[in-house]
Amino acid sequence: MIVYLTRKEQFNAAHRLWVYDWSEEKNRSVFGNCSNKNFHGHNFKLFVTVKGTPNPETGMIINAKDLGRIMREQVVDVLDHTNLNLDPNFLDERLQTTTENLVIQIWHHLQRFLKDCDLHCVRLEETDKIAAEYYGE
């Protein structure tokens, strides 16, 4: 019997989408306001869903408090109130800091810290209108 558990955390961070090989006009055309030279910020909502078989004694696949602690220690505390393009963190600095790339990077980072359950989905909401999900595929 597989059960899915989702935990939500939040962090605030700034970033800029910019391809250095492109002109300013092309960057503006592709990325719009996200290419602002002074960066811009978001209130990110992070949803992590794990899956597994509930422990017969506890009834849990992972203690939700432990999942929250891992999310905070490994992602939220590292990325909160930072510039994703400039501040040191676990993100691959060669990648654009799009929601799509961020969700993949968060998946790969978190995966190492989960012991008794498996990662099923990482969802990152950048705005009320933009979100990305990654299932490890």
C-alpha positions as CSV (number, residue, x, y, z in Angstrom):
1,M,0.0,0.0,0.0
2,I,1.6,3.3,-1.2
3,V,0.6,6.6,0.5
4,Y,1.6,10.1,-0.6
5,L,2.3,12.9,1.9
6,T,2.8,16.5,0.9
7,R,4.4,19.2,3.0
8,K,4.4,22.9,2.1
9,E,7.1,25.5,3.0
10,Q,7.8,29.0,1.7
11,F,10.8,31.2,0.9
12,N,11.4,34.5,-0.7
13,A,14.2,35.0,-3.3
14,A,15.4,37.3,-6.1
15,H,16.6,36.3,-9.5
16,R,17.2,37.4,-13.1
17,L,16.7,35.6,-16.3
18,W,19.4,36.6,-18.8
19,V,21.4,35.0,-21.5
20,Y,24.8,36.8,-21.8
21,D,25.3,35.9,-25.4
22,W,22.1,37.7,-26.4
23,S,21.5,41.4,-26.8
24,E,19.5,43.4,-24.3
25,E,16.7,43.6,-26.8
26,K,16.5,39.8,-27.3
27,N,16.6,39.2,-23.5
28,R,13.8,41.7,-23.0
29,S,11.8,40.1,-25.8
30,V,12.2,36.5,-24.4
31,F,12.2,37.2,-20.6
32,G,10.3,40.5,-20.3
33,N,10.5,42.0,-16.8
34,C,12.3,38.9,-15.6
35,S,15.4,40.3,-17.3
36,N,15.5,43.4,-15.1
37,K,19.2,44.3,-14.5
38,N,18.4,44.9,-10.8
39,F,16.7,41.5,-10.4
40,H,13.2,40.9,-9.1
41,G,11.8,38.7,-6.4
42,H,9.1,36.1,-5.7
43,N,7.4,34.6,-2.7
44,F,8.0,31.0,-3.6
45,K,5.8,28.2,-2.3
46,L,7.5,24.8,-2.2
47,F,5.4,21.6,-2.0
48,V,7.3,18.3,-1.5
49,T,5.4,15.0,-1.9
50,V,6.9,11.8,-0.7
51,K,5.6,8.3,-1.1
52,G,6.0,5.0,0.8
53,T,4.3,2.4,2.9
54,P,3.2,3.6,6.3
55,N,5.2,2.2,9.2
56,P,2.9,-0.3,11.1
57,E,3.7,1.2,14.5
58,T,3.6,4.9,13.7
59,G,1.2,4.9,10.7
60,M,3.5,7.4,8.9
61,I,5.8,7.1,5.9
62,I,7.8,9.9,7.4
63,N,7.0,12.2,10.3
64,A,5.7,15.4,8.7
65,K,7.7,17.4,11.2
66,D,10.9,15.7,10.0
67,L,10.0,16.3,6.3
68,G,9.4,20.0,7.2
69,R,12.7,20.2,9.0
70,I,14.6,18.7,6.0
71,M,12.8,21.1,3.6
72,R,13.7,24.1,5.8
73,E,17.3,23.1,6.5
74,Q,18.2,22.0,3.0
75,V,16.1,24.4,0.8
76,V,14.3,27.2,2.7
77,D,17.1,28.3,5.0
78,V,19.6,28.1,2.1
79,L,17.5,30.1,-0.5
80,D,15.3,32.4,1.6
81,H,16.1,36.1,1.2
82,T,18.9,35.4,-1.3
83,N,19.7,36.3,-4.9
84,L,19.5,32.9,-6.7
85,N,21.9,34.1,-9.4
86,L,24.6,35.5,-7.1
87,D,24.5,34.0,-3.6
88,P,26.2,30.7,-2.9
89,N,23.8,27.7,-2.7
90,F,23.3,24.2,-4.0
91,L,21.9,25.4,-7.4
92,D,23.9,24.8,-10.6
93,E,25.2,28.3,-11.5
94,R,25.3,27.4,-15.2
95,L,21.5,27.1,-15.4
96,Q,18.9,29.8,-15.8
97,T,17.0,30.3,-12.5
98,T,13.7,29.5,-14.1
99,T,11.0,27.8,-12.1
100,E,11.5,24.7,-14.2
101,N,15.3,24.5,-13.5
102,L,14.8,25.4,-9.8
103,V,12.3,22.5,-9.2
104,I,14.7,20.0,-10.8
105,Q,17.6,21.3,-8.7
106,I,15.6,21.2,-5.5
107,W,14.5,17.6,-6.3
108,H,18.1,16.4,-6.7
109,H,19.3,18.2,-3.6
110,L,16.4,16.9,-1.3
111,Q,16.6,13.4,-2.6
112,R,19.8,12.7,-0.7
113,F,18.2,13.6,2.7
114,L,15.2,11.3,2.6
115,K,15.7,7.9,4.2
116,D,12.5,5.9,4.7
117,C,10.4,7.2,1.9
118,D,10.8,8.2,-1.8
119,L,10.4,11.5,-3.4
120,H,7.3,11.6,-5.6
121,C,7.0,15.2,-6.7
122,V,8.5,18.6,-6.1
123,R,6.2,21.5,-6.9
124,L,7.4,25.1,-6.9
125,E,5.0,28.0,-7.2
126,E,6.7,31.2,-8.4
127,T,3.4,33.2,-8.6
128,D,-0.3,32.5,-8.4
129,K,-0.1,31.9,-12.1
130,I,3.2,30.1,-12.6
131,A,4.3,26.7,-11.1
132,A,6.5,23.8,-12.1
133,E,6.4,20.2,-11.0
134,Y,9.1,17.6,-11.3
135,Y,8.7,13.8,-10.8
136,G,12.3,12.8,-11.2
137,E,11.9,11.8,-14.8
